[in-house]
């Protein structure tokens, strides 16, 4: 009895501690954001040699999470994978949130963010970045409409009793089978359209790097493929962590879902490591200085630990060990930790991908030609750069908390109990994912 009574107290204390920590981190991130906006790019450690720093790494990290999450959602809405159906809306929320955070970081990285419209208004047809702007906006619209369609039946079922749900449902109160079937049909159409768009969006970012032939380590046709594979791995890994940590699905169903996501993510990450190994070994074997210098810096340079400890150790080998140990595998906390560690590994890979190839000068003698600090070699992010990245991370945490609290993101299926939103909802039809007010439930 005492243990039963103490458990809620422990949970409440943990939630309070987590909320206080998040508030503190939010304050630090807001301070860094205000200081950076006020003082401008003089607070950054980027130079003429390294114009793309921590925020660009964060941009491609979040964009990869978004693209991977969206492509995973198409397994539900396009290919009809029933086992993943409970995480369809959550995958779309994750795709939208990470897309917004990536956009925030790349806007912060611009010297004049008010000119961002010129990417489209003064578009150059041969510019990869210009086409990225077109597809980025198209992708954003697809994700938002898909999320609305995925949640509309549940929102409409509550529209009569809640102003919030009525606003989110855009005034719709139809929950009949015909309207739900229409939503499903449009979800599939948009999903089919969104697959090539998501591939172009994140593969296009890889292409921006790949066509920069003056930078060693970037000029490779493999780059867009690596971006897509790691995007799938990171999206699945983050989804694994979030479902394991926060889902309120029935335990047997949750266990099977998290196991599937964890194994799928680790398998994709293994393929990503295979591509990385091929690229590194071929480059080092050729030993062309212009190409091999960046990889030597990545493997043996000042920040070698980001690759060996972060990307390979924490991000790959530890999850593999957790997946094969009999005492650890298939346990819910371990599976959640496994997903989080893979996300950390992908973040480390993004740092390794962006920073080291910019360290070597583009031609010999360039460092001696200029003596201003803006032409100094090397790069190490300033505290304010880390602070702005922290602001993006805590903003993502708050967005997720709000989405979990106010949106009906989960449905338990055959048990008829939908989960999410301000109150628990019940499903009239598991296939339709329709939610009704809690008052209609039976004990």
KOLMARFI-789278 format. One record per residue (C-alpha): residue in three letters; residue number from 1; x, y, z. Coordinates in steps of 0.1 Angstrom, whole numbers. Layout:
N
+------+------+-------+-------+-------+
: resn : resi :     x :     y :     z :
+------+------+-------+-------+-------+
:  ALA :  NUM :     X :     Y :     Z :
...
+------+------+-------+-------+-------+
//
This chain:
443
+------+------+-------+-------+-------+
: resn : resi :     x :     y :     z :
+------+------+-------+-------+-------+
:  UNK :    1 :     0 :     0 :     0 :
:  UNK :    2 :    28 :    24 :     9 :
:  UNK :    3 :    46 :    17 :   -24 :
:  UNK :    4 :    14 :    23 :   -43 :
:  UNK :    5 :     8 :    56 :   -25 :
:  UNK :    6 :    44 :    67 :   -30 :
:  UNK :    7 :    45 :    61 :   -67 :
:  UNK :    8 :    22 :    91 :   -77 :
:  UNK :    9 :    42 :   113 :   -54 :
:  UNK :   10 :    75 :   103 :   -71 :
:  UNK :   11 :    59 :   110 :  -105 :
:  UNK :   12 :    46 :   144 :   -95 :
:  UNK :   13 :    80 :   153 :   -80 :
:  UNK :   14 :    98 :   142 :  -112 :
:  UNK :   15 :    74 :   162 :  -134 :
:  UNK :   16 :    79 :   193 :  -112 :
:  UNK :   17 :   117 :   189 :  -114 :
:  UNK :   18 :   115 :   185 :  -152 :
:  UNK :   19 :    92 :   215 :  -156 :
:  UNK :   20 :   115 :   237 :  -134 :
:  UNK :   21 :   146 :   225 :  -154 :
:  UNK :   22 :   128 :   233 :  -187 :
:  UNK :   23 :   118 :   267 :  -175 :
:  UNK :   24 :   154 :   275 :  -165 :
:  UNK :   25 :   167 :   262 :  -198 :
:  UNK :   26 :   141 :   283 :  -216 :
:  UNK :   27 :   153 :   314 :  -198 :
:  UNK :   28 :   189 :   307 :  -208 :
:  UNK :   29 :   179 :   301 :  -244 :
:  UNK :   30 :   157 :   333 :  -245 :
:  UNK :   31 :   186 :   354 :  -231 :
:  UNK :   32 :   210 :   340 :  -257 :
:  UNK :   33 :   184 :   347 :  -285 :
:  UNK :   34 :   179 :   383 :  -274 :
:  UNK :   35 :   216 :   389 :  -270 :
:  UNK :   36 :   223 :   375 :  -305 :
:  UNK :   37 :   195 :   394 :  -322 :
:  UNK :   38 :   207 :   426 :  -305 :
:  UNK :   39 :   244 :   423 :  -312 :
:  UNK :   40 :   242 :   406 :  -346 :
:  UNK :   41 :   267 :   381 :  -361 :
:  UNK :   42 :   297 :   396 :  -343 :
:  UNK :   43 :   289 :   372 :  -315 :
:  UNK :   44 :   294 :   342 :  -338 :
:  UNK :   45 :   327 :   323 :  -342 :
:  UNK :   46 :   321 :   318 :  -380 :
:  UNK :   47 :   348 :   332 :  -403 :
:  UNK :   48 :   355 :   336 :  -440 :
:  UNK :   49 :   369 :   301 :  -439 :
:  UNK :   50 :   340 :   286 :  -419 :
:  UNK :   51 :   308 :   306 :  -429 :
:  UNK :   52 :   285 :   277 :  -420 :
:  UNK :   53 :   287 :   268 :  -383 :
:  UNK :   54 :   267 :   253 :  -355 :
:  UNK :   55 :   233 :   266 :  -367 :
:  UNK :   56 :   237 :   252 :  -402 :
:  UNK :   57 :   245 :   218 :  -386 :
:  UNK :   58 :   214 :   222 :  -364 :
:  UNK :   59 :   193 :   232 :  -395 :
:  UNK :   60 :   202 :   200 :  -414 :
:  UNK :   61 :   197 :   180 :  -382 :
:  UNK :   62 :   162 :   192 :  -377 :
:  UNK :   63 :   153 :   191 :  -414 :
:  UNK :   64 :   165 :   154 :  -415 :
:  UNK :   65 :   143 :   147 :  -384 :
:  UNK :   66 :   114 :   162 :  -402 :
:  UNK :   67 :   119 :   145 :  -435 :
:  UNK :   68 :   125 :   111 :  -418 :
:  UNK :   69 :    94 :   115 :  -396 :
:  UNK :   70 :    72 :   124 :  -426 :
:  UNK :   71 :    85 :    95 :  -447 :
:  UNK :   72 :    77 :    72 :  -418 :
:  UNK :   73 :    41 :    86 :  -416 :
:  UNK :   74 :    36 :    76 :  -452 :
:  UNK :   75 :    40 :    40 :  -441 :
:  UNK :   76 :     7 :    45 :  -424 :
:  UNK :   77 :   -12 :    68 :  -447 :
:  UNK :   78 :     1 :    56 :  -481 :
:  UNK :   79 :    12 :    20 :  -476 :
:  UNK :   80 :   -12 :    11 :  -449 :
:  UNK :   81 :    11 :    -4 :  -423 :
:  UNK :   82 :   -13 :   -11 :  -395 :
:  UNK :   83 :    13 :   -18 :  -368 :
:  UNK :   84 :    25 :    18 :  -372 :
:  UNK :   85 :    -9 :    34 :  -373 :
:  UNK :   86 :    -9 :    47 :  -337 :
:  UNK :   87 :    22 :    69 :  -344 :
:  UNK :   88 :     9 :    84 :  -376 :
:  UNK :   89 :    -3 :   117 :  -361 :
:  UNK :   90 :    27 :   119 :  -338 :
:  UNK :   91 :    51 :   114 :  -368 :
:  UNK :   92 :    34 :   143 :  -386 :
:  UNK :   93 :    36 :   165 :  -354 :
:  UNK :   94 :    73 :   156 :  -352 :
:  UNK :   95 :    78 :   164 :  -389 :
:  UNK :   96 :    61 :   198 :  -386 :
:  UNK :   97 :    78 :   208 :  -353 :
:  UNK :   98 :   113 :   198 :  -365 :
:  UNK :   99 :   107 :   217 :  -398 :
:  UNK :  100 :    98 :   248 :  -379 :
:  UNK :  101 :   129 :   245 :  -357 :
:  UNK :  102 :   152 :   240 :  -387 :
:  UNK :  103 :   137 :   270 :  -404 :
:  UNK :  104 :   143 :   291 :  -372 :
:  UNK :  105 :   180 :   282 :  -371 :
:  UNK :  106 :   187 :   289 :  -408 :
:  UNK :  107 :   169 :   322 :  -405 :
:  UNK :  108 :   191 :   330 :  -375 :
:  UNK :  109 :   221 :   321 :  -395 :
:  UNK :  110 :   213 :   347 :  -422 :
:  UNK :  111 :   230 :   380 :  -420 :
:  UNK :  112 :   198 :   397 :  -432 :
:  UNK :  113 :   169 :   374 :  -426 :
:  UNK :  114 :   145 :   401 :  -439 :
:  UNK :  115 :   158 :   393 :  -474 :
:  UNK :  116 :   149 :   357 :  -473 :
:  UNK :  117 :   120 :   363 :  -497 :
:  UNK :  118 :   146 :   371 :  -524 :
:  UNK :  119 :   153 :   334 :  -527 :
:  UNK :  120 :   119 :   331 :  -545 :
:  UNK :  121 :   113 :   367 :  -557 :
:  UNK :  122 :   147 :   368 :  -574 :
:  UNK :  123 :   148 :   331 :  -582 :
:  UNK :  124 :   176 :   318 :  -604 :
:  UNK :  125 :   165 :   286 :  -621 :
:  UNK :  126 :   199 :   270 :  -620 :
:  UNK :  127 :   202 :   276 :  -582 :
:  UNK :  128 :   198 :   245 :  -560 :
:  UNK :  129 :   191 :   267 :  -531 :
:  UNK :  130 :   163 :   285 :  -549 :
:  UNK :  131 :   146 :   253 :  -557 :
:  UNK :  132 :   150 :   243 :  -521 :
:  UNK :  133 :   130 :   273 :  -511 :
:  UNK :  134 :   102 :   263 :  -535 :
:  UNK :  135 :   100 :   228 :  -523 :
:  UNK :  136 :   105 :   238 :  -486 :
:  UNK :  137 :    72 :   258 :  -487 :
:  UNK :  138 :    54 :   231 :  -506 :
:  UNK :  139 :    66 :   205 :  -481 :
:  UNK :  140 :    54 :   227 :  -452 :
:  UNK :  141 :    20 :   230 :  -467 :
:  UNK :  142 :    17 :   193 :  -473 :
:  UNK :  143 :    27 :   184 :  -437 :
:  UNK :  144 :     2 :   209 :  -422 :
:  UNK :  145 :   -27 :   198 :  -443 :
:  UNK :  146 :   -19 :   161 :  -436 :
:  UNK :  147 :   -18 :   167 :  -399 :
:  UNK :  148 :   -51 :   185 :  -400 :
:  UNK :  149 :   -67 :   156 :  -420 :
:  UNK :  150 :   -52 :   130 :  -397 :
:  UNK :  151 :   -67 :   147 :  -366 :
:  UNK :  152 :   -99 :   162 :  -381 :
:  UNK :  153 :  -123 :   133 :  -372 :
:  UNK :  154 :  -112 :   134 :  -335 :
:  UNK :  155 :  -113 :   172 :  -334 :
:  UNK :  156 :  -147 :   173 :  -351 :
:  UNK :  157 :  -162 :   149 :  -326 :
:  UNK :  158 :  -152 :   173 :  -298 :
:  UNK :  159 :  -160 :   205 :  -316 :
:  UNK :  160 :  -194 :   208 :  -299 :
:  UNK :  161 :  -180 :   208 :  -264 :
:  UNK :  162 :  -147 :   227 :  -268 :
:  UNK :  163 :  -139 :   260 :  -284 :
:  UNK :  164 :  -103 :   248 :  -288 :
:  UNK :  165 :  -113 :   216 :  -307 :
:  UNK :  166 :  -138 :   236 :  -327 :
:  UNK :  167 :  -111 :   261 :  -338 :
:  UNK :  168 :   -86 :   233 :  -346 :
:  UNK :  169 :  -112 :   215 :  -366 :
:  UNK :  170 :  -118 :   247 :  -386 :
:  UNK :  171 :  -155 :   245 :  -378 :
:  UNK :  172 :  -160 :   209 :  -391 :
:  UNK :  173 :  -183 :   187 :  -370 :
:  UNK :  174 :  -187 :   158 :  -394 :
:  UNK :  175 :  -177 :   124 :  -381 :
:  UNK :  176 :  -197 :   102 :  -405 :
:  UNK :  177 :  -180 :    74 :  -424 :
:  UNK :  178 :  -181 :    92 :  -457 :
:  UNK :  179 :  -162 :   123 :  -444 :
:  UNK :  180 :  -136 :   101 :  -427 :
:  UNK :  181 :  -131 :    81 :  -459 :
:  UNK :  182 :  -126 :   113 :  -478 :
:  UNK :  183 :  -100 :   124 :  -452 :
:  UNK :  184 :   -82 :    91 :  -456 :
:  UNK :  185 :   -83 :    94 :  -494 :
:  UNK :  186 :   -67 :   129 :  -493 :
:  UNK :  187 :   -42 :   117 :  -468 :
:  UNK :  188 :   -31 :    91 :  -492 :
:  UNK :  189 :   -30 :   115 :  -521 :
:  UNK :  190 :   -10 :   141 :  -502 :
:  UNK :  191 :    13 :   114 :  -488 :
:  UNK :  192 :    21 :   102 :  -523 :
:  UNK :  193 :    28 :   138 :  -534 :
:  UNK :  194 :    48 :   144 :  -502 :
:  UNK :  195 :    72 :   115 :  -507 :
:  UNK :  196 :    91 :   130 :  -536 :
:  UNK :  197 :    88 :   165 :  -521 :
:  UNK :  198 :   104 :   153 :  -488 :
:  UNK :  199 :   131 :   135 :  -507 :
:  UNK :  200 :   138 :   166 :  -527 :
:  UNK :  201 :   138 :   189 :  -496 :
:  UNK :  202 :   164 :   169 :  -476 :
:  UNK :  203 :   182 :   154 :  -506 :
:  UNK :  204 :   183 :   189 :  -520 :
:  UNK :  205 :   202 :   201 :  -488 :
:  UNK :  206 :   226 :   173 :  -495 :
:  UNK :  207 :   229 :   185 :  -531 :
:  UNK :  208 :   238 :   220 :  -518 :
:  UNK :  209 :   268 :   205 :  -501 :
:  UNK :  210 :   276 :   181 :  -529 :
:  UNK :  211 :   279 :   208 :  -555 :
:  UNK :  212 :   303 :   228 :  -534 :
:  UNK :  213 :   333 :   213 :  -553 :
:  UNK :  214 :   359 :   236 :  -536 :
:  UNK :  215 :   352 :   220 :  -502 :
:  UNK :  216 :   369 :   186 :  -496 :
:  UNK :  217 :   346 :   159 :  -484 :
:  UNK :  218 :   314 :   175 :  -498 :
:  UNK :  219 :   318 :   171 :  -535 :
:  UNK :  220 :   302 :   136 :  -538 :
:  UNK :  221 :   272 :   121 :  -555 :
:  UNK :  222 :   267 :   100 :  -524 :
:  UNK :  223 :   259 :   130 :  -502 :
:  UNK :  224 :   222 :   134 :  -511 :
:  UNK :  225 :   217 :    96 :  -504 :
:  UNK :  226 :   235 :    98 :  -471 :
:  UNK :  227 :   212 :   127 :  -461 :
:  UNK :  228 :   181 :   107 :  -468 :
:  UNK :  229 :   192 :    75 :  -451 :
:  UNK :  230 :   203 :    93 :  -420 :
:  UNK :  231 :   170 :   113 :  -420 :
:  UNK :  232 :   150 :    80 :  -419 :
:  UNK :  233 :   172 :    68 :  -391 :
:  UNK :  234 :   170 :    99 :  -370 :
:  UNK :  235 :   132 :   103 :  -375 :
:  UNK :  236 :   126 :    68 :  -364 :
:  UNK :  237 :   150 :    71 :  -335 :
:  UNK :  238 :   133 :   102 :  -321 :
:  UNK :  239 :    99 :    86 :  -326 :
:  UNK :  240 :   111 :    56 :  -307 :
:  UNK :  241 :   122 :    78 :  -278 :
:  UNK :  242 :    90 :    99 :  -277 :
:  UNK :  243 :    67 :    69 :  -279 :
:  UNK :  244 :    86 :    50 :  -252 :
:  UNK :  245 :    87 :    80 :  -229 :
:  UNK :  246 :    53 :    95 :  -233 :
:  UNK :  247 :    28 :    71 :  -250 :
:  UNK :  248 :    -2 :    60 :  -230 :
:  UNK :  249 :   -12 :    32 :  -253 :
:  UNK :  250 :   -20 :    -2 :  -237 :
:  UNK :  251 :    12 :   -18 :  -226 :
:  UNK :  252 :    13 :   -48 :  -250 :
:  UNK :  253 :     6 :   -27 :  -280 :
:  UNK :  254 :    31 :     0 :  -269 :
:  UNK :  255 :    58 :   -26 :  -263 :
:  UNK :  256 :    54 :   -41 :  -298 :
:  UNK :  257 :    53 :    -6 :  -314 :
:  UNK :  258 :    84 :     6 :  -297 :
:  UNK :  259 :   103 :   -26 :  -305 :
:  UNK :  260 :    94 :   -23 :  -341 :
:  UNK :  261 :   105 :    14 :  -343 :
:  UNK :  262 :   138 :     7 :  -325 :
:  UNK :  263 :   148 :   -22 :  -347 :
:  UNK :  264 :   138 :    -4 :  -378 :
:  UNK :  265 :   158 :    27 :  -369 :
:  UNK :  266 :   189 :     7 :  -359 :
:  UNK :  267 :   187 :   -12 :  -391 :
:  UNK :  268 :   186 :    20 :  -412 :
:  UNK :  269 :   214 :    35 :  -391 :
:  UNK :  270 :   235 :     4 :  -398 :
:  UNK :  271 :   231 :    10 :  -436 :
:  UNK :  272 :   240 :    47 :  -430 :
:  UNK :  273 :   272 :    35 :  -413 :
:  UNK :  274 :   279 :    13 :  -443 :
:  UNK :  275 :   277 :    42 :  -466 :
:  UNK :  276 :   299 :    63 :  -443 :
:  UNK :  277 :   325 :    35 :  -441 :
:  UNK :  278 :   327 :    32 :  -479 :
:  UNK :  279 :   331 :    70 :  -483 :
:  UNK :  280 :   359 :    72 :  -457 :
:  UNK :  281 :   379 :    41 :  -468 :
:  UNK :  282 :   378 :    50 :  -505 :
:  UNK :  283 :   388 :    86 :  -498 :
:  UNK :  284 :   417 :    77 :  -474 :
:  UNK :  285 :   429 :    50 :  -498 :
:  UNK :  286 :   431 :    75 :  -527 :
:  UNK :  287 :   450 :    98 :  -504 :
:  UNK :  288 :   443 :   128 :  -526 :
:  UNK :  289 :   452 :   157 :  -502 :
:  UNK :  290 :   423 :   179 :  -513 :
:  UNK :  291 :   398 :   151 :  -505 :
:  UNK :  292 :   414 :   133 :  -476 :
:  UNK :  293 :   423 :   163 :  -454 :
:  UNK :  294 :   387 :   168 :  -442 :
:  UNK :  295 :   383 :   132 :  -431 :
:  UNK :  296 :   417 :   132 :  -414 :
:  UNK :  297 :   405 :   162 :  -394 :
:  UNK :  298 :   373 :   145 :  -386 :
:  UNK :  299 :   390 :   113 :  -374 :
:  UNK :  300 :   421 :   127 :  -358 :
:  UNK :  301 :   417 :   164 :  -355 :
:  UNK :  302 :   410 :   185 :  -323 :
:  UNK :  303 :   374 :   173 :  -321 :
:  UNK :  304 :   381 :   136 :  -329 :
:  UNK :  305 :   359 :   127 :  -299 :
:  UNK :  306 :   328 :   140 :  -317 :
:  UNK :  307 :   332 :   112 :  -343 :
:  UNK :  308 :   346 :    84 :  -322 :
:  UNK :  309 :   327 :    89 :  -290 :
:  UNK :  310 :   296 :   108 :  -302 :
:  UNK :  311 :   288 :    95 :  -337 :
:  UNK :  312 :   302 :    59 :  -334 :
:  UNK :  313 :   303 :    52 :  -297 :
:  UNK :  314 :   272 :    68 :  -282 :
:  UNK :  315 :   253 :    69 :  -314 :
:  UNK :  316 :   258 :    34 :  -328 :
:  UNK :  317 :   278 :     9 :  -308 :
:  UNK :  318 :   260 :    15 :  -274 :
:  UNK :  319 :   225 :    11 :  -291 :
:  UNK :  320 :   238 :   -21 :  -308 :
:  UNK :  321 :   250 :   -34 :  -274 :
:  UNK :  322 :   217 :   -25 :  -258 :
:  UNK :  323 :   198 :   -43 :  -286 :
:  UNK :  324 :   217 :   -76 :  -282 :
:  UNK :  325 :   221 :   -79 :  -245 :
:  UNK :  326 :   196 :  -104 :  -232 :
:  UNK :  327 :   190 :   -85 :  -199 :
:  UNK :  328 :   185 :   -51 :  -217 :
:  UNK :  329 :   168 :   -57 :  -250 :
:  UNK :  330 :   131 :   -53 :  -253 :
:  UNK :  331 :   128 :   -34 :  -220 :
:  UNK :  332 :   109 :    -1 :  -225 :
:  UNK :  333 :   133 :    22 :  -208 :
:  UNK :  334 :   162 :     7 :  -227 :
:  UNK :  335 :   144 :    10 :  -260 :
:  UNK :  336 :   137 :    46 :  -253 :
:  UNK :  337 :   173 :    52 :  -243 :
:  UNK :  338 :   184 :    34 :  -275 :
:  UNK :  339 :   164 :    58 :  -296 :
:  UNK :  340 :   177 :    89 :  -278 :
:  UNK :  341 :   213 :    78 :  -282 :
:  UNK :  342 :   208 :    73 :  -319 :
:  UNK :  343 :   195 :   108 :  -322 :
:  UNK :  344 :   226 :   121 :  -303 :
:  UNK :  345 :   248 :   101 :  -328 :
:  UNK :  346 :   230 :   117 :  -358 :
:  UNK :  347 :   236 :   151 :  -342 :
:  UNK :  348 :   273 :   143 :  -339 :
:  UNK :  349 :   274 :   132 :  -376 :
:  UNK :  350 :   259 :   166 :  -386 :
:  UNK :  351 :   286 :   185 :  -368 :
:  UNK :  352 :   312 :   163 :  -385 :
:  UNK :  353 :   296 :   168 :  -418 :
:  UNK :  354 :   295 :   206 :  -417 :
:  UNK :  355 :   325 :   218 :  -398 :
:  UNK :  356 :   357 :   198 :  -407 :
:  UNK :  357 :   354 :   201 :  -445 :
:  UNK :  358 :   355 :   239 :  -441 :
:  UNK :  359 :   386 :   241 :  -420 :
:  UNK :  360 :   412 :   235 :  -448 :
:  UNK :  361 :   416 :   267 :  -469 :
:  UNK :  362 :   402 :   265 :  -504 :
:  UNK :  363 :   436 :   271 :  -519 :
:  UNK :  364 :   472 :   272 :  -506 :
:  UNK :  365 :   485 :   305 :  -494 :
:  UNK :  366 :   450 :   320 :  -486 :
:  UNK :  367 :   456 :   322 :  -448 :
:  UNK :  368 :   488 :   342 :  -453 :
:  UNK :  369 :   471 :   367 :  -476 :
:  UNK :  370 :   448 :   381 :  -448 :
:  UNK :  371 :   455 :   388 :  -412 :
:  UNK :  372 :   421 :   399 :  -399 :
:  UNK :  373 :   405 :   377 :  -372 :
:  UNK :  374 :   376 :   370 :  -397 :
:  UNK :  375 :   401 :   350 :  -417 :
:  UNK :  376 :   414 :   329 :  -389 :
:  UNK :  377 :   415 :   292 :  -393 :
:  UNK :  378 :   395 :   268 :  -371 :
:  UNK :  379 :   361 :   271 :  -355 :
:  UNK :  380 :   347 :   266 :  -321 :
:  UNK :  381 :   311 :   278 :  -313 :
:  UNK :  382 :   306 :   306 :  -289 :
:  UNK :  383 :   284 :   303 :  -258 :
:  UNK :  384 :   257 :   324 :  -275 :
:  UNK :  385 :   257 :   301 :  -305 :
:  UNK :  386 :   251 :   272 :  -282 :
:  UNK :  387 :   225 :   293 :  -264 :
:  UNK :  388 :   205 :   299 :  -296 :
:  UNK :  389 :   206 :   261 :  -303 :
:  UNK :  390 :   194 :   255 :  -268 :
:  UNK :  391 :   165 :   279 :  -275 :
:  UNK :  392 :   155 :   258 :  -305 :
:  UNK :  393 :   157 :   226 :  -284 :
:  UNK :  394 :   136 :   239 :  -255 :
:  UNK :  395 :   111 :   254 :  -280 :
:  UNK :  396 :   108 :   219 :  -295 :
:  UNK :  397 :   102 :   205 :  -261 :
:  UNK :  398 :    74 :   230 :  -253 :
:  UNK :  399 :    58 :   224 :  -287 :
:  UNK :  400 :    57 :   187 :  -280 :
:  UNK :  401 :    43 :   191 :  -245 :
:  UNK :  402 :    15 :   214 :  -259 :
:  UNK :  403 :     8 :   190 :  -287 :
:  UNK :  404 :     5 :   161 :  -262 :
:  UNK :  405 :   -17 :   180 :  -239 :
:  UNK :  406 :   -42 :   196 :  -264 :
:  UNK :  407 :   -42 :   173 :  -295 :
:  UNK :  408 :   -57 :   138 :  -296 :
:  UNK :  409 :   -26 :   121 :  -310 :
:  UNK :  410 :   -31 :    85 :  -300 :
:  UNK :  411 :   -58 :    59 :  -305 :
:  UNK :  412 :   -56 :    24 :  -289 :
:  UNK :  413 :   -75 :     7 :  -316 :
:  UNK :  414 :   -95 :   -24 :  -307 :
:  UNK :  415 :   -99 :   -14 :  -271 :
:  UNK :  416 :  -119 :    17 :  -283 :
:  UNK :  417 :  -100 :    41 :  -261 :
:  UNK :  418 :   -84 :    71 :  -278 :
:  UNK :  419 :   -57 :    89 :  -259 :
:  UNK :  420 :   -46 :   126 :  -261 :
:  UNK :  421 :   -62 :   160 :  -259 :
:  UNK :  422 :   -75 :   177 :  -229 :
:  UNK :  423 :   -95 :   146 :  -220 :
:  UNK :  424 :   -93 :   109 :  -230 :
:  UNK :  425 :  -115 :   102 :  -260 :
:  UNK :  426 :  -133 :    71 :  -271 :
:  UNK :  427 :  -133 :    57 :  -307 :
:  UNK :  428 :  -166 :    48 :  -323 :
:  UNK :  429 :  -147 :    31 :  -352 :
:  UNK :  430 :  -111 :    21 :  -349 :
:  UNK :  431 :  -106 :    23 :  -386 :
:  UNK :  432 :  -120 :    58 :  -388 :
:  UNK :  433 :  -102 :    70 :  -356 :
:  UNK :  434 :  -132 :    90 :  -345 :
:  UNK :  435 :  -131 :   103 :  -309 :
:  UNK :  436 :  -162 :   110 :  -288 :
:  UNK :  437 :  -166 :   128 :  -255 :
:  UNK :  438 :  -154 :   109 :  -225 :
:  UNK :  439 :  -188 :   111 :  -209 :
:  UNK :  440 :  -200 :    83 :  -232 :
:  UNK :  441 :  -174 :    58 :  -219 :
:  UNK :  442 :  -185 :    28 :  -198 :
:  UNK :  443 :  -163 :    18 :  -168 :
+------+------+-------+-------+-------+
//
